[in-house]
Amino acid sequence: MGLMRMSKIVFDESVILLDVEAETKEEVLETVAQNLLDKGLVKESFVPAIIDREKEFATGLPTAGVSVAIPHTDVEHVNQKTISVALLKEPVDFVIMGDDSQTTPVQIVFMLAMDESHSQLSLLQKLMQVFQNEETLKYLISQHKKTAIKNFLEEKLELLALEGGEK
Amino acid sequence: MAKKNVLVACGAGIATSTVVNSAIEEMAKENNIDVNLIQIKIAEVSRYADTADLLVTTAKTTKEFPFPVINAQTFLTGIGVEDTKKQILDELKK
């Protein structure tokens, strides 16, 4: 069912943000979401929706070595699916997923803008594999060039294979 | 052994429940357990209060349910995932 009408995922330098400076998780979310809005990938409603969703259902993950967060929200706020990656200049506390009482100092944010529910299994599984590898996460936070991050994640997430190469 | 109805839930029903759903599916297959997986948003859980046998979720749950609830955050971080799998398997075998 899904395969026939799967739209192309946007993943290029424009959705990769380096040295994001923020005091709070709300500031992080706003910066990353606003960039997606500026690129036309999401609707205006995506920005408040992602902040509200994080309040209700936190997405901080205390992964090995480097904590990450995977903010996401409902499909109706999305124009075109993308994974936005933001490296934070200083760690910002996010509440841990499924746990109201604890936070984790997040250094990398993967903002998921998905346009179909229950989809993208293999992509999400590969993303979780990235989270479960301390070396990979450490490599990512040591990068200072968007193209290096793009190429690295494209390979790890097999984005080119999934999409059948360049457009 | 009756086929168990297992709810797999996250906040949006989009991302994390998809991954957890697939992991449980695989685990059940490996153990030859026939299971009925239902992937939903956490807000929809009460709709299944009478029919579900187990809830596996990455979202917080404050409500009380008449079935066990297992936190599945470990499927995403990989840390402690074997314990979580064992918990789920124990419930499925009941």
Interface residues (C-beta under 8 A of the other chain):
Chain A: R53 E56 F57 A58 L61 P62 T63 A64 I70 H72 T73 D74 V75 I96 M97 G98 D99 D100 L112 M114 S117 H118 S119 Q120 L121 L124 Q125 M128 F131 Q132
Chain B: C10 G11 A12 G13 I14 A15 T16 S17 T18 V19 S22 Q39 I42 T57 T58 A59 K60 N71 A72 Q73 F75 L76 T77 G78 I79
